[in-house]
Amino acid sequence: MSTTEPELFPLAEGIHARIADDIPLIHAGVANDFIDSVTPTTAALLRWWFQDDARERRTANFHNGQRDAILAIIYAHEILESTSLKDLYDKVRREALLHNGMLGEVTSERHGYPKYAAKMATGTGKTWVLNALLIWQHLNNRADPTDPRFSSNFLIVAPGLIVYDRLLDSFLGTKGASERDFATSDIYAQRELFVPDDRRPALFSFLQTSVVTKKEIGSKVTGTGMIAITNWHLLAGVEDPDFLDDDEERILAPGEEIDVAAAIGSFFPLTPGTSTGNSLETLDRRFARGRPLDHLVGLSNLVVFNDEAHHVHQIANADETTDVEWQKSLSAIAEPKGRRFVQVDFSATPYNETGSGSKRRKKWFPHIVVDFPLFAAMRQGLVKSLALDKRTEIASLPLDFTAERDERNQIIGLSDGQRTMIRAGVKKLQILEQKFVETNEVKHPKLLIVTEDTKVSPFVEDFLRESGLSDDEFLRVDSGRKTELGPKEWEPMRERLFDIDRHSDPTVIISVLMLREGFDVNNICVIVPLRSSASGILLEQTIGRGLRLMWRGDEAIDELKLETRQRMQLHKAPTNYFDVLFVVEHPAFEGFYDDLVGTGVAVAVDDASDSTSATGDLETVELRDGYESYDFRVPAIIRDVEEELVRPSIDPLSLEVGKYPLDDLLAMIGTGDRFASHDLETGTQYGDFRVDGGVMTATGYNDYLSRITNRITEALGRTFVNTTQQYNRLSEFPILQTHKPLLLGWIDRYIRSRLFGRAFDPLDAENWRVLLLADVSKDIAGVFATALLESQQSVAVREAIVHHRLASEVSTITVRTSAAVAVTKCIYPKLRVPARGGGLERLFIEWADTDAAVEALLKIDEFRHDYLHRPYLKADGMPAQYSPDFLVRTAHEVYVVETKAQSALSDENVQRKKRAALAWCEQLNELAPEHRDDRLWHYVLLGESTARDWHSKGEQASRLLAFARLRRDNGPTDVPLFS
């Protein structure tokens, strides 16, 4: 590495270089150095969070930036076992200590313990990363309390009351009429993502009994640990207005010099005083201030998470740096703990600014271990794209972007420049409102006006009234307004503010700095920054209020958003405004925008953009007149609660032979080395055996059979349900629990007599070792999960209840006009096809629509026609969901059609989807004719070359469907449904 060009983030770049090769292996579930180097508990979490099999079963997953942050911190702390920042540099990038005074910085006392910073762009889900790391720490500490790397004591520090309240919501759930509802907490609501099933009861018990608010630190008794949530004022020794209900309101900016008397009063609360100073009530309240710090100092171990950590560190003054007061408190808390104190900082802007004017520069935190910048988040579509609204009338004005003042420097009104900027913002908002509501009536774009002073805000209100807005259409939120209204009126306004996404009014929010952090709504689409600030941190935080995505989960809109990002990379203006954040130009923002425009994630637009359609060529298509003639009535079988399941019957000797020849496996694993068995799912070591050229004991082999049996039945149980609630309800009476001993015997017989196509004794010599290979276990699991699923098709039901779902339940769809296909025989007048690579779908729609034998057709919406999803088992035995492409109805048949490129037809999982759909059609055909409209259901897997060949010869689409429908040669029970 060059000594003249130091890395910007040496730890982040060094760690990423070390783990980059392991990341795809973690996704694929393949053995790798990272997984092999962590505890079994951590390995189980990583598989649950990142392995593709697990991700495909969920709708919510960590994105790449969140994944990289989690892996970087786990690597640094658990694998490298970092004990201090200097130790981490020595292990990752020792040469970086030679640059820019880094050696003196990282060896200072404030970095004498494990310390990591995650640089993540605003709106990219830092709280989810925090949650994951807390779970990682707690579960490992629970597994081994003596391991110094892990803790179950946590202190989560917020920069202010807004973020503090959001963190309480995240861990305790939102507050109802009387108490918080834990079911609405982030970790519980997203439990399918955060924690495996078997770890949930213990984790949820910990969360429900161990969360401590800032007023309870030092007084609330918890059991196995503590999650203390506070804002920085507690550690600074100065309370914010709501903390301990002080009579005198005081707001202190982070880094401001702390009043000596106030600081002494916070740490030594009982002092001689006047007549009121030593009243019992006053003394009791002051005494309470000493408890939190004493309690935190006295803990044997602690992990501190600093949210929005740009408030945390140093304030630069010329060439001198000093810690802010509350960072000194963290150092005091850390001192007796050594390596058992860990600090993790999260920020989109982890730097301090030094100098001024043209000499202003950023001094980045030295402990940044992961960098997920704003431009990367924009390129991946995780946040809104950015457009700088450069209007010619603004560009021609003098730079009067600050309010007008009189000779005494008192604010007397808005400047012409400010008025013009507000007009531009309101006009842009009106353009978005009209089009967005036409696309989705519950989407309400908002305008945020950031003023320079609380005294300016009332003038903004007056100007909006002059512009024709009613009082209901705007909301002023700043500290001055809070003082005006008082607590009783302020609280309802605050609730209204944080719920603005769901309501059409207010459309305009006016604020100074109060909404800088924690104001995490999705529908801010326009920002007018009247505040002139040279601070890059304040600037990025202002922009950050509008970055969160407004539009999610619509295929056509996602396609338009991708097109916008691609155009911006070419420095072209967007053709639509879905998830584009418009910022009306301000001279203080110019350099910031230039950087983003240069990276191709932002673009400047001018007056011509007013003629651009906010929704591009997106079109909302409603049901056509007379749609009933083209509707599909899909039978849904509700099985009676008194159903009787036929006892599963599997002949292990009739199952397929395993894929891997025994001799090859034995040659690969060799002999004589030590070997420890780990559970495939949890990574837990098990088995009563020793590997020293000796023999596996029967106990160890039985343990293996038990665990592989549990894995198979667990996978099978998940296949039949769509939600966690359904799974939990059904698992109370698991259909296969009674037959587990039977299944275990079948697996044992299969291993001994069929797996390798010859007799196999796992207890002979070292043969058993081949069973512990991941691919062999997956092969066994896949074969038996498939066979069990087949056996469950044989269900004796005393009575079945059938109801029907209509395709027209989805009353509107969105299409791109340029890519849509006009149709006649469909409930919708147009159908969506992909703008790229949709040639086969377009051909099939047009072909079927002109076929006289076709009565109706429908392109299934993968996201909205979810009741047409079909469960199936993947090749490795894991459950998944599959959505076919089309339904086509003729006089006597309904065809479920999947169109595929010819090269994809032989894919093993495509074949499994085929068999799952075929089984569904056969099940429907067993219903009484009146339940299926006197039609038979068939499945067609249509290859592209076949379709184009028949089409080119002038054949009818219906004739091809009748010819290509899947059928069984020897009846529905002779051929396995899954192989």
N, C-alpha and C positions, 0 to 999 in steps of 0.2 A: 504494500500500500504506500502511496506517495505521502511523504511527510509534509509536503507543502499544501496539500489539499485534503484537510481532515474531513471525515464524514460528518454530515449534519447531525445524525442521530446514531452514534457508533454502536450503542448497545442494541438498538432496534435492528440495525442492518446486520450486525454480527449474529444475533439470535436467529433472525429469519434465514440467514444463509445456512445455519446448522440444521434447522428443522424443516426446510422447504421440501426436501426429498421425501420426508416421512409423511407429509400431509396427504398426498394422494393415496398412500398405503393405508392410512387411518381411515379414509373415506371408503376404501375398498374392503376393509376388514382383513387386510393381509398383515402378517407379522412384520414388525418394524422396530427399530431401536428405541423410538420414543415410548411406545406402549410397553416394551420390555423393561424400560428403566423406571417406571413409576409403580406405585403401590397397586395391589389388586383393586382397591376401592377407586382410585383414580382411573385405572384402565377401564373399569366398568362404566364410569361416567363418560369417558371419552368415546367409548363405543356407542353409548346411548345418544350422546349429543351429535356426533359427527359421522358415524358409519352410515353408508348409503341405505342399507336395509332399514335402519331405524328412521332415517329422514323421510323415506318414501311413504311411511305410514302416517305421517303428520302433515298438517297444513301449515304449521309454524315451525321455522327452523332458524338457527343462527346463520347470518350471512358471513361472507368471507372475512370482513373486517372484525366482526365479533369473535369469530373462530380464531383468528390470528392473535387477538389480544389475550384470549383465554390460554392458548397454547404457549405464547411467549412467557406469560407470568408463571405458568406451571413449570415450564422448562427451567426458567431462571431460579425459581424457589425450590422446587422439589427435586429436579434432576441435578442441577448444578449445586444445590444446597447453599445458595448465597447467604452469607452471614452479615454482609455490609455492602455498601455501594462500591467501595474500593475492592472488596473481594470479587464482586461481580465483574468489574472492569478487568481485573487480573485474569479471570477465567474466559472472558469473551473478547475484549478489545484492549489489551494492556497498552498497545502503542498509542491509543487515543489519549492517554494521560499526558502525552508530551505536548499537546496542543492547547492553546488558549487558556492557560492557567487551570486546566482540568484537574491536575494532580492535587493542587492545593484545595480545590473545591470539594472533590469527592472524599478527601481525607478529613474534612471538618467534622466536628462532633455531631452536627445535624444529620449526617449520613452514616452514622456508625451502627446501623442496623439494616436488615433487609428492607429495601425501598424500591418501588417500581412505579412508573407513570405510564398510563395508556393515553396516547394522543389519538382521540377519535373525534371526527367531525360531528358537529351538532346535528341531532336528529337521527343518529345511526345506532341508537340503542345501548348507551353506556350502562344504563341501569340493569339490563339483562346480563351484561358481562359481570357486573357487581354481584348480582344474584348467583350466577354460576360459580364464581370464585368463593362466595360465602358457603355455598353447598359443598364445594370441593374441600374447603378447610374443615367444616364441621363434620362431615361424614368420615374423613380421615382421622380427625381427632377422636371421634366416637369409636373408630376401629382400633386405634392405638393412642391412648392419651399420653403416653410417654414420648412419642415422637416430637422432637422440638420444632419441627417444621410446621406443625398444625395446631390450630386453636379453635375453641368454641366460644371465645369472647370477642365481640366485635363492637367497634365504635364507628358509626357512620355519621360523617360531618357534612352538613349542608351549608351553602353560602348565605342562605336567608330563609325567611318564613315560607315562601312559596315552594321552594325545593324541599324544605323540611316537611311540609304537609304532604307533598307528593310521595316522599319516602315512607311516611306513615301509612299512606294509602297503599303503597307497594307491598309493605310487609304485613300490615294489619287488616287491610281491606278498607273500602270506602265507608264513611260514617253515615249511618242511617239515623232514624229519629232518636234512638237511645244509645246505640252502640255500633261499633264497627263490624262489618260482615267479612269474616276471614275468607269466605268463598270468592270474594271479589279481589283478593290480594293477587299480585302478579304471579308469585310462584305457584299458588294453588290454581289460579285460572289457567296457567300455562304448564300445568304439571306434566302433561304428555311430553313437553320439551325438557323441562328442567331435571326431572329425577325419575329413575326407573321405578316400576311398580312396587318392588319389594322394599324399597327404601323410603317410600312415602309416609307410612304411618309414623315412624320415628322422627322424620324431618318435620312433618306438620305439627306434631306434638311439641317439638322444640320451638318452632316459630310461634305457636299460640301461647306458650308459657314464658318465653324468654325475651320478648321485645320490651324495651324500656324507653319511655319518652324522656325528654330532657329534664322534666320536673321529677322523674322517678329515679334518676341515676343516683346510686348510693343509698336509696331507701327501699326500693322494691326488691324482694327476695326472689331469685330465680333458681332453677335446678341445675341442669348440666352445662349451663353457659349463659351468655347474655348477648343480646343485640341492642345496643344503646344507640338511639338516634337523637341527634342534637344539631343546632346550628353553631357557627364558630364563636358566637358571643359568649357561650358558656366557658370555652377554653381561654378566651381573651380576658376573662374576669370582669366583663361588663355585660349586663343583660340587655337583650333587645326589648322592645316595648311590651311584648306579651309574656316574657319570661319572668316568672314569680310575681307578675302583676305589679311592677313598681309604680309608684305614684307619678314619678317624673319620667316622661317619655324621653328617650335618648336613642338616637340612631348613630352608629359609628361606622365609618367606612373602613373596610379591611386595609390594614397598613397604616391607618391614621395613628398618630402618637396617642398612647393610652394615658389618660389622666391618672397621675400618680395616686391621688387620694382614692379614686375609684378602684384602681387596681389593688391597693392595700385593703380597701374595704371588702373586696371580693374574696381575698385569701385569708384575711384576718377580720371576720365579720363582727366580732364583739369588741367594740371600742367605746371608751368613755364618751358620753355625748350630752346633749341637752335634754330637756324634759321629754321630748318625743323620741330621742335617739335610743333610749334604753327601755322603752315600753316592752312588755312581754311579747306582744305581737311582732313588733319590729325586730327584736332580738332573735325571735324564733325564725323569722324569714331570713335574716342575715346569716344566722347560723347554718341554715340549709345550703347556703352558697358554698360552704367549705366542703360539704360532703362529696359532690361529684368528683372533684379533682382528687381528693384523698382516696376515694374508692377506686378510681382508674389507676392511680399510682400503685395501689396495693394489690392489683391483680397480678398473678404470676405470668400470664401471657395475654396478648391482645393483638388483634388485627384491626388497623384503622383504614377505613375507606373514605377518602376525601372526594366528594362529588363537586364538580366544577372547581378543580383544584388550582385554577389560576389565582384564586384568593389566598393560597396557602403560604407561599414561600417568601421570597425576599423582596424588599423594596429598595430599589437602587437610588442612591443619592450621590451624584458625581462618581467618585471612585470607591465610595464606601457602600457596603451592603449590610443591612441589619434584618434579622428575622422579624416578621410581624409577631405581635405578642402571643397570639394563640399557637403559633408554631413553636414558640418557646415552651408552652405548656405540653405540647406533644413530646418534645425532647425530654421534659421532666418525667412524663409518664413512661417514656421508653427506657430511661436510664437504668432502673433496676432489673429490667427484663432481658437485656442483651438481644440475642438472636430470636427470642420468643416474642419480640415486638416487631410487627410487620406493618409497613405503611404502603398503601396502594392509592395512587392519585389518578383521577379521571378528569380530563379536560380537552376541549377542542382547541384551546389556546394556552398550552402549558409553557408560557414564557413570561419574562418581565421585560419591560421596555426601558432602555437606557438612552440618554441623550435627548435632544429635542430637534425639531425642524428636520433639516436634511441630514442631520447626524443621528437621527433616531434609529435605533436598531433593536432587534429582538435577541434576548439572551434566553436560550431554551433551557428548560430544566435538564440537569445532567442525567437523570434516572429514567429517561424515556426508553421503554423496551419494545414499544410497538408504535408504528405510525400509520394511521388510516386517515389521510388528509381529505379535505373537502372535495378536491377535484376527483379523487378516486371514488368517493361516495356518489358524486354526480354522474360519473361515467357508468357506474353500475346501476344507476337508476334508483338508488336507495333514498335520495332526497330530491327535492325539486331542482330543476335547472334554473340558471340565473340569467335574467335579461335586464340590461341597463337601459332604461327608457330615456333616450336622449332627444328631447323635443327641441325643435329649432327655436321656438319662442323662449325657451329657458336659456339656451346657449347664447342668445343675443342679449340677455339681460346683464346688467352689472351684477357683481357678486354680492348682492344684498340678501344673503340667505339667513341672516340673523334678524331678530325682531327690532322694530323701531323703538328708539329710546329718546327721552327728552334730555334737556341740559343737565339734569341731576342723575342721568343714567337709569332712570326708571322706565320700565317697559310700558309703552303706550299703545302698541298694536303690532300687527303683522306687517312685514315688509312686502313689497310687490313680488319679490322673488319667492317668498314663502307662499303667498297667495297663488301664484302660478303653479308652483309645485303641487299644492293641494288640489287645484283644479285638474291637473294632469292625473293625479292619483285617483280622484273620484271618477273621471272619465274612463280610465282603464278599468276600474272596478265595475262600472255600469256595463261595459262591453262584456266582461266575464260573467256578470250576473245573468244577463239575458240568455246567453248560450248555454251556460252550465246548467241552469234550472231546466232548460228544454231537454238536456241530455239526462239529467237525474234530478228530480224535484227535491231531493233531500240534500243536495250539495249547495252550500251557500258560501261563496267567496267573501273574504273580508279584507279590509284596508287597515293597516296599522300606521298611524302618524306618530312619530317619535319627536317630541318637542325638546327645545333646549332648556326649558325652565318651567317649573310649575306655574309661574305667573303668565306664561305664554298660553298654556292650555285653554283657559277660558276664552281667549281671543280666537283660538281655533274653533271652539264651539260656536261662537258668534258667527264666524265666517261660514261654517257649514250650514247654519240656519239661513244665512243670506243666500246660500247656494241652492236652497230648496229642500234640504234634509230636515226631517222632523226630529224631535228630541228622542224618539224611540230608536232612531236609526244610528245614533252614535252614543258612545259610552266613554266618559273620561275616567281614567284610573291612574291616580298618582297619590303621593303621600299627602299633598295638600287636600285632595278630595276626601281622603280617609279621615283627616282631622275635621273637615267640614261636617261630615255625616255622622261620625260617632260609631261605636261598635255595632249597635243594633241595626242601623241602616247599611253599614259597610258590608256586613257578612252576606246579606242577600245579593248585594251588587257583586261581591267576589264570586259567589256561586254562579250568578248569571254570566260572569265573564268567562269562567272555565268551562261553561257549557255552550259557548257560542257556536260550536260546530253544528249543533243539532237544530239551531234556530235561524230564521231568516233575519231577525233583528237582534242586536245591533249589527250594522254592516261596517261601521267605522269604529276603531278603538284608538283613543288618544292617550298617550302615556309619555312619561319622561324616561326614567330608568327602572321603574318598578317592575316592568315585565321583561327585564333583561334576561333572567334565568328562571327556569321552571315553568314558564308560560308555554306549555307544550301542546298547543292546539294544532290542528292540521290544515285549517282553511284560510290562513293568512296567505293571500296571493299577491298583494301589492303593499309595498312599504314606501312611505314618504319620510325620509330622514331629515327633519328640520333641525335636528341637533348637529351642530358642527363640532366634531371631536377629532383631535389628532391621534387619539389612542386607538391602536389597532385592535386591542382586546375589546373595547367597547364597540367598535365598528363590527367586528365579526360576531359578537354577541347579538347585536341588533339584527344583522342579517339572519342569524340563527333562529330567530323567532318565527321565520316564515318558511323554513326549509323542510319541515315534515310533510310527508306525502299526503295528498288529499284524495287521490284516485288509486284504488287498489282492486285487483281481482277481476278486471274485465279484459278479455283477450284483445278486443279491437282497440281499446284505449291504450293498453300496454304496447301494442304495435305502433300506435301513433307517438307515444312517449319515446320509444326506441328510435323512431325516425327523427324526432326532435334532437335527441342526443347526437345522432350521426350527423345531422346538418350542422350542429354547433361545432363539432370537431372540424368541419370544413369552413367554419366562420360564416355560416349562412344563417339568416333569420329563421325562426321556427315557422312552420305552416299551421301549427295549432298551439293552444296554450294550456293543455293538460299538464299539470304539475310543473308549470313555469312560474317562478317568482319574479315579479317585476319590481325594480327599485328605481324610483324617479331620481334622476341624476343629482348628485350633490358634489361639489368640488373636493370635499374632504375624502370622498370615496374613490377618487380617480385611480390612485395607485393600486388599491386593492382590486378594482375591476380589471385593470390592465393585466395583473398576474393571472386572474382566472380566464380572461379572454385568450391570453397567450397559451394556456393549456387546453383550450378547446372545449371548456365546459360552461362558458358564459358567452353572451353575445350582446352587442349593442343594437338597439332598434330605434327607429325614428318615427316621424309622423306617418310614414307609409304603413306602419304596423297596425294602424287603426282599421285598415281595410282587410286585415287578415282575420279569417274566421277563428274565433277562440277555440272551436272544437274541430278545426280542420275539416276533413271531409267525413267526419263521424256523423252517423245518422241513426236516430232512434226509430226502430221499426216496430209498429204495433200490430196486433192481430188484424187480419184483413176482414172486411165485411163477409159474412157467411163462412167464417173460418170453421164452423162446426162440421162442415162436410169433409174437412181435411184433418180433423183432429185424430189423435191416437189415444185409445183407451187401453192403458197398460195394466194387466192384472197384477195385483200385489197379494201374495198369500200370507195371511195371518194365521199361524198355526195355533191350534187350540192348546190351552194350558194343560190339558190332560193328555198331551201327546205321549206316545209310548215309543221309545227308541229301541230299535232292534239291536241286540247285542252285537258289537262289531266282530267280524270274523275275518281273520287274515291268515293266509298260509304263507309263512316266511319263505318256504322253499319255492313258491311261485313268483316271488318278487324278482325284480331285475338284479343282475349281478352288479356289484360296485364297479366304478369307473377305473379304479387304480389297481394294477396287478400287484399281488403280494410280494413277489420276488423283487420288483423294482423298489417298493417301499422299504423292504428290509435292507436293501443295498444302500438306500439313501440315508437311513437313520444310523447305520453303523451299530457298534456294540460297545459296552463297557463304560460309557460315561454316565455321570449323574444326571438325573432327569426328574423334574418336579411337574406334576400335573396341575393345570389351572382350569377352572370352570370356564367354558366357552363364553358365557354371557357376563358373569360378574368378575371373572379373573381370580376368584378365590382359590387358594391352594387346597387340595383335598387328596384323600387316598392314603391308605395305610401300606405304603410300600417304600422300598429303597432301591435305587438303581446303581448297583455297583457290580455289574455283570451278573446280578442275581436274578431273583424271580419276583414278579408282582404277586402280592397276596390276594386271596379271594376277596378280602374286605375292600381293597382298592378297586378291583374290577367291579364289584357290586356297586360301589359308590359311583363309578363311571356310568353304569347302566341306569342307576337312579336319576342321575343328572340329565342324561340324554333323553330319558323318558319324560322328565319334567319339561325339557325344552320343546319336545315335539307336541305335547298336549297343550302347552301354553300358546304356541304358534297357531295350533288348530283353533283354539278358543277364540283368538282374536280375529280369525278369518270371517266370522259370521256376523260381526257387529260393526256399526258405523261410528259409535261414540263411546267415550270412556264410561259414561253413565250406564249404557247398555251392557258393556263388558262387566262392570262391577256388579250389576244386578244379576246377570246370568252366572257369573263366577261363584255366586253364593251356592249354587247347586250345579257344579261343573259336571257336564254330561259324561266325561271320561274318567272322573275320579275313581269310580267303582271298578273300572277296568284297567287301572294302572298296573296292577300285578300281572294281569294277562298280557298287557302290552310289553312289559319288561321281559317276560318270558319269550315273547315272539322276537324281540330284539336280540336277546341272547342266542336264540336258535339261529337267527339270520346271520349273526356274526360268526358263529361256529360252523355253519353249514352252507351258507349261500353267498355271503358278502364277497368272498374272493374266488368263487366258483369251485371251491374245493374245501375239504375239512380244514378247520383252523382252530387251534387251541391257544387262547390268549394267555394262559398261564404257563405255556411251555417256553422255556428259555426266555427270550426277551421279545416275543411276538407281540405282547400287549402294547408295546410302544407305538405301533403304527396306528392304533385307535386314537391316540392323542393328537395326531396331526389334524390341523383344522379342516383341511379339505376332505379327509376321510369322515370326520364327524358330520360335516355338512352334507355329505353324500348320504349317510345313514339317515339323518334327520329329514332330508328331502324325500327319500323313498318312503319312509313310514308316515310322514305327515300327509303325503299324497294318498297312500293306501287308506289311512284313517278317514280322510275327507271323503273318499269314495264310499267307504262303509257307512258314513252318515247320510248319504243320499237315500239309503234304505230306511225310511221312517214310517212306521205304522201309525197313522193319525186317525183317531176316532172320528174327528170332524174338522174340516178346514174352513176357515172364514176367508172369503176373498173380497177385497175391495179394489177399486180402480183409481189410478192416477192418470190425469189428463195432461197431454203435452201442453195444452193451452194454459195450464197453471202459470207458466212463464209467459206473461202477457206482453212483454216487450223484449227485444234484443237490440244490441247495438252492432252496427256494421259500418265498414268504410265504404263510402259510395264508389270509390275507384276500384274496390275489390269485390263488391257484392254481386250476386247473381240474381236477376229477376226470375221469379218462379210463379207458376199458376197453381199447382196442386199442393199447396202448402198453407199452413195456418198463417204464415208470414208472407208478405209480398216479395221479400228479398231474403236471401240467406248469405251468411258470411263465409268467405273462404280466405285463407292466408294470402297476404299481398305477395309473399314470396313462397314458392314451392307448393302452391295450391292448385296446380294444373290438373291433377287427377280428380280432385274433389269437384272442381268446376265442370270438368267433362262429365262426371257422373251425374251431377245435379241437372245439367241441361239435357242430358240424354234421357234420364228417367222422367223428367218433366214433360217431354214430348212423346213419351210412350203411351199409347192409348190404353194399354192394359194396366198401367199404374194409376191407382185411384188417389194416392196421397204419398208424400214423402216429407221427411223432416231431418235436418241436420241437428244432431244432439249437441246441446250446449254443455260442455264438460263441467262447467262450474255451477250451472243453475238447474240442469236436469239431473241432479245428483241421485234421484231415486232410480235412475237407469244404470248406475254404477254396478259392476259385478265383481264380487270378491274372487280372488284366485290365489294360488300358492306359487311363488316364484321357484326357480330351479333349486334354490338352497333351502326350500321349505318355509320361507318367511312369507307372511300374508301381505297382500297388496290389493289395490282397487283398480278396476279397468273400466273405461268409458268407451263404448263403440262409437262409430262415426254417424251412421244413418239408420233411420227406420223407413221402410218402403212397404206400402200396402197395396195388394191387388185384390181381386174378387174373393179369393179363397185363402190367401196367405199374407202373413206379415214377415218381412225379412229384416233381420238385424244385420247390418252391413258394416264391415271394416275394410277400408281401402288402404293398401300398403304398397310401397315400392317392392318390386319383385325380389330384390336382394334381401329384404327384411323378412320374407315369409318363413325362412327356415330357422330364424332365431328361436331359441328354446323357450324364452318367455312369451313370445308371440304364439307359439304352439299351445302353451298353457292357458293363455287368455282365450284362445280358440275353444279349448275343451271346456273352460268355465262357462263361456257363452252358450255352447252347445248343450251343456247340462241344464242351463236355465231354460232354454227353449223346450227341451224335452219335458222339463217339469211343468211348464205352462201347458204343453200339449196333453198332459194327463188330466187337466181340469175338465170339468163338464163343458161342452161346446158353448153354452150360453155365457160362461165366464170369460171366454176369449172371442166373443162375437162370431162364433162359428168359423173361425179361421185357424189354421195351423201356423205356428211360429217356426222360423228357420234361421240359421246363422250362415252368413256368407263371408268368407275371407277372400277379398277380391284383389288379386295382384294387378299391377299397373299394365304389364305387357298383355295380359289376357284381356283386360278391359279395352285397351286401345285396339287390339286385334279384332275383337267382336264389333266394336264401334265402327272401325274402318270398313267392315264388310256389310254394314247396313243392318246388322241384327238388332233386335229390340233388347233394351236393358232387362226387361222382365224375363225374357228367355234365358239370358245369361244367368240371372239370379236363380231361376229354377234349375238350371243345369249345374251351377256351382255350389248350391246349398250343401252344407255338410250333412252326411247321413252315415249311419252305421251299417256295416255288412251283416252283423249277427245280433242285432237287437241292442237295446240300450245298456244291458248289464254285462255284455261279453267283452267289451273293449274298455280299458281303463279310461276314466275321464282325464286323469292327470298322469303324465309319465315323465 
